[in-house]
Amino acid sequence: MAEREGATVKKGKEALKWIISLYEQHGLPDGLLPFQELIEVGFVERTGYMWVLQEKRIEHTFKMIGKLASYDAEMSGYLEKTRIRKLKGVKARELMIWTPCIEIFVDDPPIGKIQFKAIGGLTVAYPIKAFATRD
């Protein structure tokens, strides 16, 4: 794929450390997308395009806010300062419907909230600490 051209790619345990580092460098919480059994993470510095491959689709509940999210085996998007845009492969459970999340962003300057935008423009905000693995 042309969008993956020039990417740095990490695999296995090295991939997990690296993706967390990338999130932190871009002002995003380290537990934003809780990965399990990572196969590969790729990042194109020039464009911000990133992808994540994991063994299988997973579901995760963020206990602090009581939200269930689903992460496909393959996810992708464009990583920018305080934002992931054109996100694919992430859904949140709203009422009885799985809603695709297309953008995640932290307010700049930070006010302690992180926002999730769904298809159709619906945006919800939560405390950023709900997505951090450490204080």
A tleap script that builds the chain and sets N, CA, C and O, in Angstrom:
source leaprc.protein.ff14SB
mol = sequence {
  NMET ALA GLU ARG GLU GLY ALA THR VAL LYS
  LYS GLY LYS GLU ALA LEU LYS TRP ILE ILE
  SER LEU TYR GLU GLN HIE GLY LEU PRO ASP
  GLY LEU LEU PRO PHE GLN GLU LEU ILE GLU
  VAL GLY PHE VAL GLU ARG THR GLY TYR MET
  TRP VAL LEU GLN GLU LYS ARG ILE GLU HIE
  THR PHE LYS MET ILE GLY LYS LEU ALA SER
  TYR ASP ALA GLU MET SER GLY TYR LEU GLU
  LYS THR ARG ILE ARG LYS LEU LYS GLY VAL
  LYS ALA ARG GLU LEU MET ILE TRP THR PRO
  CYS ILE GLU ILE PHE VAL ASP ASP PRO PRO
  ILE GLY LYS ILE GLN PHE LYS ALA ILE GLY
  GLY LEU THR VAL ALA TYR PRO ILE LYS ALA
  PHE ALA THR ARG CASP
}
set mol.1.N position { 0.834 -1.189 0.000 }
set mol.1.CA position { 0.000 0.000 0.000 }
set mol.1.C position { 0.877 1.250 0.000 }
set mol.1.O position { 1.908 1.295 0.670 }
set mol.2.N position { 0.466 2.239 -0.740 }
set mol.2.CA position { 1.229 3.476 -0.851 }
set mol.2.C position { 1.287 4.235 0.477 }
set mol.2.O position { 2.308 4.850 0.785 }
set mol.3.N position { 0.215 4.202 1.265 }
set mol.3.CA position { 0.219 4.952 2.521 }
set mol.3.C position { 1.180 4.365 3.560 }
set mol.3.O position { 1.523 5.041 4.530 }
set mol.4.N position { 1.612 3.133 3.370 }
set mol.4.CA position { 2.563 2.502 4.296 }
set mol.4.C position { 4.017 2.671 3.851 }
set mol.4.O position { 4.936 2.233 4.543 }
set mol.5.N position { 4.219 3.299 2.709 }
set mol.5.CA position { 5.561 3.483 2.171 }
set mol.5.C position { 6.407 4.341 3.111 }
set mol.5.O position { 5.978 5.407 3.552 }
set mol.6.N position { 7.603 3.863 3.406 }
set mol.6.CA position { 8.524 4.587 4.288 }
set mol.6.C position { 8.248 4.395 5.770 }
set mol.6.O position { 8.772 5.143 6.595 }
set mol.7.N position { 7.444 3.418 6.116 }
set mol.7.CA position { 7.057 3.199 7.512 }
set mol.7.C position { 8.158 2.528 8.319 }
set mol.7.O position { 8.970 1.766 7.794 }
set mol.8.N position { 8.160 2.833 9.606 }
set mol.8.CA position { 8.927 2.078 10.582 }
set mol.8.C position { 7.963 1.040 11.140 }
set mol.8.O position { 6.831 1.374 11.490 }
set mol.9.N position { 8.399 -0.219 11.228 }
set mol.9.CA position { 7.530 -1.297 11.676 }
set mol.9.C position { 8.189 -2.008 12.854 }
set mol.9.O position { 9.375 -2.336 12.815 }
set mol.10.N position { 7.402 -2.239 13.899 }
set mol.10.CA position { 7.862 -2.994 15.078 }
set mol.10.C position { 6.930 -4.179 15.257 }
set mol.10.O position { 5.753 -4.121 14.900 }
set mol.11.N position { 7.470 -5.256 15.815 }
set mol.11.CA position { 6.686 -6.482 16.000 }
set mol.11.C position { 6.740 -6.957 17.449 }
set mol.11.O position { 7.696 -6.674 18.171 }
set mol.12.N position { 5.709 -7.680 17.862 }
set mol.12.CA position { 5.659 -8.317 19.174 }
set mol.12.C position { 5.727 -7.351 20.342 }
set mol.12.O position { 5.117 -6.282 20.314 }
set mol.13.N position { 6.483 -7.737 21.383 }
set mol.13.CA position { 6.571 -6.930 22.604 }
set mol.13.C position { 7.172 -5.550 22.343 }
set mol.13.O position { 6.801 -4.573 22.993 }
set mol.14.N position { 8.087 -5.478 21.403 }
set mol.14.CA position { 8.678 -4.189 21.031 }
set mol.14.C position { 7.602 -3.246 20.470 }
set mol.14.O position { 7.670 -2.035 20.676 }
set mol.15.N position { 6.616 -3.802 19.765 }
set mol.15.CA position { 5.535 -3.006 19.171 }
set mol.15.C position { 4.686 -2.339 20.246 }
set mol.15.O position { 4.301 -1.180 20.092 }
set mol.16.N position { 4.388 -3.049 21.331 }
set mol.16.CA position { 3.564 -2.494 22.404 }
set mol.16.C position { 4.255 -1.300 23.050 }
set mol.16.O position { 3.632 -0.254 23.229 }
set mol.17.N position { 5.520 -1.437 23.398 }
set mol.17.CA position { 6.253 -0.320 23.999 }
set mol.17.C position { 6.293 0.867 23.058 }
set mol.17.O position { 6.157 2.014 23.485 }
set mol.18.N position { 6.476 0.593 21.796 }
set mol.18.CA position { 6.600 1.653 20.808 }
set mol.18.C position { 5.299 2.416 20.597 }
set mol.18.O position { 5.312 3.645 20.524 }
set mol.19.N position { 4.156 1.695 20.494 }
set mol.19.CA position { 2.884 2.382 20.268 }
set mol.19.C position { 2.518 3.241 21.478 }
set mol.19.O position { 1.977 4.335 21.314 }
set mol.20.N position { 2.805 2.763 22.681 }
set mol.20.CA position { 2.555 3.564 23.883 }
set mol.20.C position { 3.422 4.816 23.852 }
set mol.20.O position { 2.955 5.906 24.185 }
set mol.21.N position { 4.671 4.664 23.458 }
set mol.21.CA position { 5.577 5.803 23.329 }
set mol.21.C position { 5.064 6.803 22.287 }
set mol.21.O position { 5.117 8.012 22.510 }
set mol.22.N position { 4.575 6.306 21.164 }
set mol.22.CA position { 4.031 7.191 20.128 }
set mol.22.C position { 2.831 7.979 20.659 }
set mol.22.O position { 2.717 9.178 20.406 }
set mol.23.N position { 1.938 7.312 21.393 }
set mol.23.CA position { 0.785 8.007 21.970 }
set mol.23.C position { 1.242 9.110 22.904 }
set mol.23.O position { 0.760 10.239 22.822 }
set mol.24.N position { 2.167 8.789 23.788 }
set mol.24.CA position { 2.643 9.779 24.751 }
set mol.24.C position { 3.322 10.955 24.047 }
set mol.24.O position { 3.123 12.103 24.446 }
set mol.25.N position { 4.117 10.692 23.014 }
set mol.25.CA position { 4.771 11.760 22.259 }
set mol.25.C position { 3.756 12.677 21.587 }
set mol.25.O position { 4.036 13.855 21.365 }
set mol.26.N position { 2.591 12.149 21.268 }
set mol.26.CA position { 1.575 12.934 20.584 }
set mol.26.C position { 0.491 13.462 21.532 }
set mol.26.O position { -0.538 13.968 21.084 }
set mol.27.N position { 0.728 13.339 22.842 }
set mol.27.CA position { -0.180 13.909 23.831 }
set mol.27.C position { -1.446 13.117 24.070 }
set mol.27.O position { -2.461 13.676 24.485 }
set mol.28.N position { -1.397 11.811 23.811 }
set mol.28.CA position { -2.552 10.943 24.026 }
set mol.28.C position { -2.284 9.993 25.190 }
set mol.28.O position { -1.129 9.652 25.445 }
set mol.29.N position { -3.328 9.558 25.904 }
set mol.29.CA position { -3.124 8.654 27.044 }
set mol.29.C position { -2.619 7.283 26.608 }
set mol.29.O position { -2.978 6.787 25.540 }
set mol.30.N position { -1.783 6.679 27.448 }
set mol.30.CA position { -1.128 5.412 27.099 }
set mol.30.C position { -2.073 4.220 27.033 }
set mol.30.O position { -1.729 3.218 26.406 }
set mol.31.N position { -3.239 4.284 27.650 }
set mol.31.CA position { -4.185 3.171 27.635 }
set mol.31.C position { -5.357 3.383 26.689 }
set mol.31.O position { -6.388 2.722 26.807 }
set mol.32.N position { -5.192 4.309 25.753 }
set mol.32.CA position { -6.276 4.677 24.849 }
set mol.32.C position { -6.839 3.492 24.070 }
set mol.32.O position { -8.054 3.298 24.023 }
set mol.33.N position { -5.975 2.715 23.471 }
set mol.33.CA position { -6.403 1.526 22.736 }
set mol.33.C position { -5.693 0.335 23.367 }
set mol.33.O position { -4.536 0.067 23.043 }
set mol.34.N position { -6.363 -0.383 24.262 }
set mol.34.CA position { -5.713 -1.477 24.993 }
set mol.34.C position { -5.484 -2.691 24.084 }
set mol.34.O position { -6.425 -3.382 23.696 }
set mol.35.N position { -4.236 -2.924 23.764 }
set mol.35.CA position { -3.885 -3.984 22.819 }
set mol.35.C position { -3.571 -5.281 23.538 }
set mol.35.O position { -3.114 -5.283 24.681 }
set mol.36.N position { -3.826 -6.393 22.845 }
set mol.36.CA position { -3.468 -7.714 23.333 }
set mol.36.C position { -2.863 -8.477 22.170 }
set mol.36.O position { -3.345 -8.391 21.040 }
set mol.37.N position { -1.820 -9.211 22.448 }
set mol.37.CA position { -1.205 -10.080 21.446 }
set mol.37.C position { -0.930 -9.350 20.132 }
set mol.37.O position { -1.400 -9.747 19.065 }
set mol.38.N position { -0.154 -8.270 20.245 }
set mol.38.CA position { 0.194 -7.497 19.061 }
set mol.38.C position { 1.070 -8.296 18.112 }
set mol.38.O position { 1.973 -9.015 18.539 }
set mol.39.N position { 0.801 -8.165 16.849 }
set mol.39.CA position { 1.625 -8.769 15.810 }
set mol.39.C position { 2.569 -7.711 15.255 }
set mol.39.O position { 3.768 -7.944 15.101 }
set mol.40.N position { 1.991 -6.522 14.953 }
set mol.40.CA position { 2.776 -5.504 14.260 }
set mol.40.C position { 2.174 -4.127 14.462 }
set mol.40.O position { 0.955 -3.968 14.528 }
set mol.41.N position { 3.045 -3.136 14.560 }
set mol.41.CA position { 2.660 -1.728 14.567 }
set mol.41.C position { 3.520 -1.026 13.532 }
set mol.41.O position { 4.734 -1.227 13.478 }
set mol.42.N position { 2.881 -0.200 12.709 }
set mol.42.CA position { 3.627 0.561 11.714 }
set mol.42.C position { 3.291 2.031 11.824 }
set mol.42.O position { 2.168 2.397 12.172 }
set mol.43.N position { 4.268 2.878 11.525 }
set mol.43.CA position { 4.065 4.329 11.612 }
set mol.43.C position { 4.901 5.016 10.540 }
set mol.43.O position { 6.097 4.759 10.405 }
set mol.44.N position { 4.251 5.891 9.782 }
set mol.44.CA position { 4.921 6.683 8.766 }
set mol.44.C position { 5.085 8.098 9.325 }
set mol.44.O position { 4.119 8.859 9.386 }
set mol.45.N position { 6.289 8.441 9.725 }
set mol.45.CA position { 6.561 9.737 10.352 }
set mol.45.C position { 6.095 10.910 9.481 }
set mol.45.O position { 5.510 11.867 9.987 }
set mol.46.N position { 6.349 10.834 8.205 }
set mol.46.CA position { 6.053 11.933 7.280 }
set mol.46.C position { 4.563 12.281 7.229 }
set mol.46.O position { 4.207 13.459 7.178 }
set mol.47.N position { 3.696 11.275 7.242 }
set mol.47.CA position { 2.253 11.501 7.092 }
set mol.47.C position { 1.456 11.296 8.379 }
set mol.47.O position { 0.329 11.778 8.493 }
set mol.48.N position { 2.033 10.586 9.348 }
set mol.48.CA position { 1.320 10.261 10.574 }
set mol.48.C position { 0.484 8.997 10.479 }
set mol.48.O position { -0.175 8.615 11.446 }
set mol.49.N position { 0.505 8.341 9.315 }
set mol.49.CA position { -0.297 7.125 9.153 }
set mol.49.C position { 0.251 6.017 10.053 }
set mol.49.O position { 1.456 5.767 10.092 }
set mol.50.N position { -0.659 5.361 10.775 }
set mol.50.CA position { -0.267 4.248 11.637 }
set mol.50.C position { -1.241 3.100 11.451 }
set mol.50.O position { -2.400 3.290 11.082 }
set mol.51.N position { -0.740 1.910 11.714 }
set mol.51.CA position { -1.618 0.741 11.720 }
set mol.51.C position { -1.174 -0.196 12.832 }
set mol.51.O position { -0.019 -0.201 13.256 }
set mol.52.N position { -2.127 -0.978 13.281 }
set mol.52.CA position { -1.898 -1.944 14.348 }
set mol.52.C position { -2.547 -3.255 13.934 }
set mol.52.O position { -3.714 -3.287 13.544 }
set mol.53.N position { -1.778 -4.339 14.023 }
set mol.53.CA position { -2.308 -5.676 13.784 }
set mol.53.C position { -2.191 -6.464 15.079 }
set mol.53.O position { -1.129 -6.501 15.700 }
set mol.54.N position { -3.289 -7.091 15.481 }
set mol.54.CA position { -3.248 -7.960 16.651 }
set mol.54.C position { -3.861 -9.301 16.280 }
set mol.54.O position { -4.517 -9.430 15.246 }
set mol.55.N position { -3.645 -10.289 17.126 }
set mol.55.CA position { -4.069 -11.663 16.827 }
set mol.55.C position { -5.550 -11.771 16.479 }
set mol.55.O position { -5.923 -12.479 15.544 }
set mol.56.N position { -6.398 -11.063 17.239 }
set mol.56.CA position { -7.847 -11.170 17.022 }
set mol.56.C position { -8.538 -9.917 17.522 }
set mol.56.O position { -7.946 -9.098 18.225 }
set mol.57.N position { -9.780 -9.783 17.154 }
set mol.57.CA position { -10.614 -8.679 17.625 }
set mol.57.C position { -10.815 -8.835 19.136 }
set mol.57.O position { -10.990 -9.947 19.633 }
set mol.58.N position { -10.788 -7.709 19.859 }
set mol.58.CA position { -11.001 -7.772 21.311 }
set mol.58.C position { -12.048 -6.753 21.735 }
set mol.58.O position { -12.313 -5.775 21.036 }
set mol.59.N position { -12.634 -7.008 22.899 }
set mol.59.CA position { -13.529 -6.049 23.537 }
set mol.59.C position { -12.921 -5.694 24.882 }
set mol.59.O position { -12.319 -6.535 25.550 }
set mol.60.N position { -13.089 -4.428 25.271 }
set mol.60.CA position { -12.516 -3.950 26.525 }
set mol.60.C position { -13.499 -2.985 27.170 }
set mol.60.O position { -14.073 -2.128 26.498 }
set mol.61.N position { -13.691 -3.130 28.484 }
set mol.61.CA position { -14.535 -2.197 29.230 }
set mol.61.C position { -13.641 -1.238 30.008 }
set mol.61.O position { -12.779 -1.658 30.780 }
set mol.62.N position { -13.858 0.039 29.793 }
set mol.62.CA position { -13.161 1.067 30.567 }
set mol.62.C position { -13.979 1.264 31.838 }
set mol.62.O position { -15.018 1.923 31.829 }
set mol.63.N position { -13.493 0.683 32.923 }
set mol.63.CA position { -14.259 0.596 34.165 }
set mol.63.C position { -14.654 1.951 34.739 }
set mol.63.O position { -15.772 2.106 35.231 }
set mol.64.N position { -13.762 2.930 34.687 }
set mol.64.CA position { -14.037 4.233 35.283 }
set mol.64.C position { -15.265 4.910 34.666 }
set mol.64.O position { -15.974 5.651 35.346 }
set mol.65.N position { -15.512 4.656 33.385 }
set mol.65.CA position { -16.644 5.301 32.707 }
set mol.65.C position { -17.713 4.300 32.281 }
set mol.65.O position { -18.755 4.693 31.757 }
set mol.66.N position { -17.462 3.002 32.503 }
set mol.66.CA position { -18.439 1.969 32.183 }
set mol.66.C position { -18.729 1.830 30.698 }
set mol.66.O position { -19.858 1.520 30.319 }
set mol.67.N position { -17.731 2.053 29.850 }
set mol.67.CA position { -17.920 1.970 28.399 }
set mol.67.C position { -17.235 0.741 27.827 }
set mol.67.O position { -16.093 0.429 28.166 }
set mol.68.N position { -17.955 0.052 26.954 }
set mol.68.CA position { -17.427 -1.114 26.266 }
set mol.68.C position { -16.973 -0.685 24.879 }
set mol.68.O position { -17.706 -0.005 24.161 }
set mol.69.N position { -15.753 -1.088 24.503 }
set mol.69.CA position { -15.208 -0.765 23.179 }
set mol.69.C position { -14.749 -2.052 22.503 }
set mol.69.O position { -14.397 -3.030 23.162 }
set mol.70.N position { -14.762 -2.026 21.186 }
set mol.70.CA position { -14.347 -3.166 20.378 }
set mol.70.C position { -13.205 -2.728 19.466 }
set mol.70.O position { -13.258 -1.662 18.852 }
set mol.71.N position { -12.171 -3.567 19.388 }
set mol.71.CA position { -10.987 -3.272 18.584 }
set mol.71.C position { -10.774 -4.410 17.600 }
set mol.71.O position { -10.538 -5.550 18.002 }
set mol.72.N position { -10.858 -4.098 16.300 }
set mol.72.CA position { -10.665 -5.109 15.265 }
set mol.72.C position { -9.231 -5.638 15.293 }
set mol.72.O position { -8.347 -5.046 15.912 }
set mol.73.N position { -9.025 -6.748 14.618 }
set mol.73.CA position { -7.680 -7.315 14.510 }
set mol.73.C position { -6.748 -6.364 13.753 }
set mol.73.O position { -5.537 -6.381 13.972 }
set mol.74.N position { -7.306 -5.536 12.865 }
set mol.74.CA position { -6.511 -4.527 12.170 }
set mol.74.C position { -7.163 -3.163 12.356 }
set mol.74.O position { -8.346 -2.982 12.065 }
set mol.75.N position { -6.372 -2.203 12.846 }
set mol.75.CA position { -6.830 -0.831 13.041 }
set mol.75.C position { -5.853 0.101 12.344 }
set mol.75.O position { -4.677 -0.224 12.178 }
set mol.76.N position { -6.350 1.260 11.938 }
set mol.76.CA position { -5.476 2.237 11.304 }
set mol.76.C position { -6.029 3.638 11.503 }
set mol.76.O position { -7.189 3.821 11.870 }
set mol.77.N position { -5.173 4.622 11.253 }
set mol.77.CA position { -5.574 6.019 11.358 }
set mol.77.C position { -4.363 6.912 11.179 }
set mol.77.O position { -3.261 6.446 10.887 }
set mol.78.N position { -4.587 8.196 11.358 }
set mol.78.CA position { -3.520 9.185 11.215 }
set mol.78.C position { -3.276 9.830 12.571 }
set mol.78.O position { -4.158 10.477 13.136 }
set mol.79.N position { -2.080 9.646 13.078 }
set mol.79.CA position { -1.684 10.141 14.388 }
set mol.79.C position { -1.108 11.549 14.241 }
set mol.79.O position { -0.175 11.771 13.469 }
set mol.80.N position { -1.671 12.489 14.986 }
set mol.80.CA position { -1.215 13.873 15.003 }
set mol.80.C position { -1.088 14.314 16.451 }
set mol.80.O position { -1.439 13.563 17.362 }
set mol.81.N position { -0.593 15.516 16.671 }
set mol.81.CA position { -0.498 16.033 18.037 }
set mol.81.C position { -1.906 16.089 18.629 }
set mol.81.O position { -2.786 16.757 18.086 }
set mol.82.N position { -2.112 15.393 19.729 }
set mol.82.CA position { -3.359 15.314 20.501 }
set mol.82.C position { -4.546 14.723 19.741 }
set mol.82.O position { -5.691 14.967 20.121 }
set mol.83.N position { -4.301 13.947 18.670 }
set mol.83.CA position { -5.424 13.462 17.863 }
set mol.83.C position { -5.087 12.223 17.040 }
set mol.83.O position { -3.950 12.040 16.603 }
set mol.84.N position { -6.094 11.378 16.839 }
set mol.84.CA position { -6.050 10.313 15.834 }
set mol.84.C position { -7.263 10.562 14.949 }
set mol.84.O position { -8.394 10.574 15.436 }
set mol.85.N position { -7.038 10.760 13.662 }
set mol.85.CA position { -8.142 11.021 12.740 }
set mol.85.C position { -8.238 9.893 11.705 }
set mol.85.O position { -7.313 9.097 11.546 }
set mol.86.N position { -9.361 9.846 11.018 }
set mol.86.CA position { -9.637 8.799 10.024 }
set mol.86.C position { -9.402 7.405 10.608 }
set mol.86.O position { -8.863 6.515 9.950 }
set mol.87.N position { -9.818 7.246 11.846 }
set mol.87.CA position { -9.635 5.991 12.574 }
set mol.87.C position { -10.547 4.909 11.999 }
set mol.87.O position { -11.718 5.155 11.711 }
set mol.88.N position { -9.996 3.720 11.839 }
set mol.88.CA position { -10.761 2.563 11.361 }
set mol.88.C position { -10.494 1.393 12.294 }
set mol.88.O position { -9.370 1.205 12.759 }
set mol.89.N position { -11.533 0.607 12.565 }
set mol.89.CA position { -11.373 -0.605 13.360 }
set mol.89.C position { -11.690 -0.469 14.834 }
set mol.89.O position { -11.419 -1.390 15.605 }
set mol.90.N position { -12.267 0.678 15.257 }
set mol.90.CA position { -12.610 0.896 16.663 }
set mol.90.C position { -14.088 1.262 16.747 }
set mol.90.O position { -14.571 2.117 16.006 }
set mol.91.N position { -14.804 0.596 17.669 }
set mol.91.CA position { -16.224 0.867 17.867 }
set mol.91.C position { -16.502 0.955 19.364 }
set mol.91.O position { -15.814 0.339 20.178 }
set mol.92.N position { -17.526 1.734 19.707 }
set mol.92.CA position { -17.976 1.833 21.100 }
set mol.92.C position { -19.441 1.433 21.163 }
set mol.92.O position { -20.208 1.662 20.228 }
set mol.93.N position { -19.804 0.843 22.262 }
set mol.93.CA position { -21.194 0.413 22.447 }
set mol.93.C position { -21.983 1.570 23.044 }
set mol.93.O position { -21.708 2.017 24.158 }
set mol.94.N position { -22.966 2.046 22.291 }
set mol.94.CA position { -23.868 3.099 22.757 }
set mol.94.C position { -25.275 2.523 22.745 }
set mol.94.O position { -25.799 2.160 21.692 }
set mol.95.N position { -25.878 2.443 23.919 }
set mol.95.CA position { -27.164 1.784 24.085 }
set mol.95.C position { -27.038 0.354 23.559 }
set mol.95.O position { -26.294 -0.431 24.146 }
set mol.96.N position { -27.714 -0.013 22.504 }
set mol.96.CA position { -27.624 -1.388 22.011 }
set mol.96.C position { -26.902 -1.467 20.666 }
set mol.96.O position { -26.946 -2.497 19.994 }
set mol.97.N position { -26.238 -0.378 20.277 }
set mol.97.CA position { -25.638 -0.294 18.939 }
set mol.97.C position { -24.131 -0.097 19.044 }
set mol.97.O position { -23.652 0.660 19.888 }
set mol.98.N position { -23.380 -0.791 18.171 }
set mol.98.CA position { -21.951 -0.569 18.054 }
set mol.98.C position { -21.737 0.598 17.089 }
set mol.98.O position { -22.119 0.521 15.921 }
set mol.99.N position { -21.129 1.669 17.578 }
set mol.99.CA position { -20.907 2.873 16.789 }
set mol.99.C position { -19.437 3.008 16.430 }
set mol.99.O position { -18.594 3.029 17.326 }
set mol.100.N position { -19.098 3.102 15.135 }
set mol.100.CA position { -17.693 3.284 14.745 }
set mol.100.C position { -17.161 4.635 15.230 }
set mol.100.O position { -17.826 5.663 15.098 }
set mol.101.N position { -15.973 4.614 15.782 }
set mol.101.CA position { -15.298 5.832 16.231 }
set mol.101.C position { -14.335 6.238 15.116 }
set mol.101.O position { -13.484 5.445 14.713 }
set mol.102.N position { -14.465 7.472 14.615 }
set mol.102.CA position { -13.633 7.900 13.495 }
set mol.102.C position { -12.547 8.898 13.887 }
set mol.102.O position { -11.624 9.156 13.115 }
set mol.103.N position { -12.663 9.457 15.093 }
set mol.103.CA position { -11.649 10.420 15.534 }
set mol.103.C position { -11.601 10.459 17.050 }
set mol.103.O position { -12.626 10.355 17.723 }
set mol.104.N position { -10.392 10.612 17.576 }
set mol.104.CA position { -10.174 10.744 19.009 }
set mol.104.C position { -9.275 11.959 19.189 }
set mol.104.O position { -8.261 12.084 18.503 }
set mol.105.N position { -9.637 12.861 20.112 }
set mol.105.CA position { -8.768 14.013 20.319 }
set mol.105.C position { -8.835 14.529 21.751 }
set mol.105.O position { -9.860 14.441 22.428 }
set mol.106.N position { -7.709 15.066 22.179 }
set mol.106.CA position { -7.557 15.692 23.488 }
set mol.106.C position { -7.566 17.199 23.243 }
set mol.106.O position { -6.919 17.685 22.315 }
set mol.107.N position { -8.293 17.928 24.068 }
set mol.107.CA position { -8.317 19.379 23.907 }
set mol.107.C position { -6.920 19.960 24.084 }
set mol.107.O position { -6.155 19.510 24.937 }
set mol.108.N position { -6.597 20.952 23.281 }
set mol.108.CA position { -5.295 21.618 23.349 }
set mol.108.C position { -5.553 23.112 23.423 }
set mol.108.O position { -5.981 23.698 22.429 }
set mol.109.N position { -5.308 23.757 24.568 }
set mol.109.CA position { -4.608 23.226 25.738 }
set mol.109.C position { -5.488 22.241 26.504 }
set mol.109.O position { -6.716 22.322 26.466 }
set mol.110.N position { -4.828 21.301 27.205 }
set mol.110.CA position { -5.562 20.234 27.882 }
set mol.110.C position { -6.450 20.741 29.022 }
set mol.110.O position { -6.056 21.600 29.810 }
set mol.111.N position { -7.667 20.175 29.080 }
set mol.111.CA position { -8.595 20.511 30.165 }
set mol.111.C position { -9.027 19.253 30.920 }
set mol.111.O position { -9.976 19.285 31.704 }
set mol.112.N position { -8.314 18.137 30.675 }
set mol.112.CA position { -8.625 16.896 31.377 }
set mol.112.C position { -9.677 16.037 30.712 }
set mol.112.O position { -10.153 15.073 31.311 }
set mol.113.N position { -10.052 16.367 29.481 }
set mol.113.CA position { -11.070 15.598 28.754 }
set mol.113.C position { -10.487 15.051 27.456 }
set mol.113.O position { -9.584 15.638 26.860 }
set mol.114.N position { -11.029 13.913 27.037 }
set mol.114.CA position { -10.711 13.340 25.734 }
set mol.114.C position { -12.041 13.132 25.021 }
set mol.114.O position { -13.022 12.711 25.633 }
set mol.115.N position { -12.068 13.432 23.722 }
set mol.115.CA position { -13.315 13.360 22.975 }
set mol.115.C position { -13.242 12.296 21.888 }
set mol.115.O position { -12.192 12.061 21.290 }
set mol.116.N position { -14.375 11.665 21.651 }
set mol.116.CA position { -14.507 10.610 20.662 }
set mol.116.C position { -15.611 11.025 19.695 }
set mol.116.O position { -16.727 11.342 20.107 }
set mol.117.N position { -15.284 11.018 18.406 }
set mol.117.CA position { -16.240 11.422 17.387 }
set mol.117.C position { -16.660 10.194 16.582 }
set mol.117.O position { -15.825 9.413 16.127 }
set mol.118.N position { -17.970 10.044 16.417 }
set mol.118.CA position { -18.520 8.913 15.665 }
set mol.118.C position { -18.976 9.378 14.295 }
set mol.118.O position { -19.087 10.576 14.035 }
set mol.119.N position { -19.239 8.419 13.424 }
set mol.119.CA position { -19.823 8.735 12.126 }
set mol.119.C position { -21.134 9.474 12.386 }
set mol.119.O position { -21.902 9.092 13.270 }
set mol.120.N position { -21.385 10.515 11.625 }
set mol.120.CA position { -22.586 11.316 11.822 }
set mol.120.C position { -22.339 12.529 12.699 }
set mol.120.O position { -23.238 13.346 12.897 }
set mol.121.N position { -21.121 12.655 13.231 }
set mol.121.CA position { -20.763 13.849 13.980 }
set mol.121.C position { -20.999 13.800 15.478 }
set mol.121.O position { -20.608 14.731 16.181 }
set mol.122.N position { -21.622 12.753 15.991 }
set mol.122.CA position { -21.836 12.645 17.431 }
set mol.122.C position { -20.489 12.620 18.142 }
set mol.122.O position { -19.631 11.802 17.810 }
set mol.123.N position { -20.294 13.501 19.109 }
set mol.123.CA position { -19.047 13.560 19.864 }
set mol.123.C position { -19.370 13.450 21.349 }
set mol.123.O position { -20.272 14.121 21.850 }
set mol.124.N position { -18.623 12.594 22.045 }
set mol.124.CA position { -18.774 12.457 23.491 }
set mol.124.C position { -17.413 12.694 24.142 }
set mol.124.O position { -16.370 12.391 23.562 }
set mol.125.N position { -17.443 13.241 25.356 }
set mol.125.CA position { -16.201 13.536 26.081 }
set mol.125.C position { -16.187 12.767 27.397 }
set mol.125.O position { -17.216 12.583 28.047 }
set mol.126.N position { -14.982 12.322 27.768 }
set mol.126.CA position { -14.774 11.595 29.023 }
set mol.126.C position { -13.521 12.130 29.698 }
set mol.126.O position { -12.699 12.785 29.058 }
set mol.127.N position { -13.372 11.852 31.000 }
set mol.127.CA position { -12.121 12.236 31.669 }
set mol.127.C position { -10.947 11.482 31.055 }
set mol.127.O position { -11.021 10.269 30.853 }
set mol.128.N position { -9.887 12.184 30.765 }
set mol.128.CA position { -8.721 11.566 30.126 }
set mol.128.C position { -8.102 10.489 31.024 }
set mol.128.O position { -7.515 9.528 30.526 }
set mol.129.N position { -8.233 10.649 32.348 }
set mol.129.CA position { -7.627 9.670 33.259 }
set mol.129.C position { -8.277 8.289 33.147 }
set mol.129.O position { -7.701 7.304 33.608 }
set mol.130.N position { -9.466 8.201 32.545 }
set mol.130.CA position { -10.118 6.905 32.341 }
set mol.130.C position { -9.368 6.046 31.319 }
set mol.130.O position { -9.604 4.842 31.226 }
set mol.131.N position { -8.469 6.663 30.558 }
set mol.131.CA position { -7.738 5.960 29.502 }
set mol.131.C position { -6.236 5.898 29.754 }
set mol.131.O position { -5.463 5.591 28.846 }
set mol.132.N position { -5.827 6.184 30.967 }
set mol.132.CA position { -4.412 6.125 31.335 }
set mol.132.C position { -4.154 4.855 32.145 }
set mol.132.O position { -4.959 4.476 32.995 }
set mol.133.N position { -3.024 4.203 31.873 }
set mol.133.CA position { -2.691 3.011 32.649 }
set mol.133.C position { -1.880 3.362 33.879 }
set mol.133.O position { -1.736 2.547 34.790 }
set mol.134.N position { -1.354 4.570 33.906 }
set mol.134.CA position { -0.622 5.039 35.090 }
set mol.134.C position { -0.920 6.517 35.279 }
set mol.134.O position { -1.285 7.211 34.330 }
set mol.135.N position { -0.763 6.989 36.497 }
set mol.135.CA position { -1.034 8.409 36.808 }
set mol.135.C position { 0.106 9.298 36.415 }
set mol.135.O position { 0.038 10.512 36.608 }
savepdb mol mol.pdb
quit
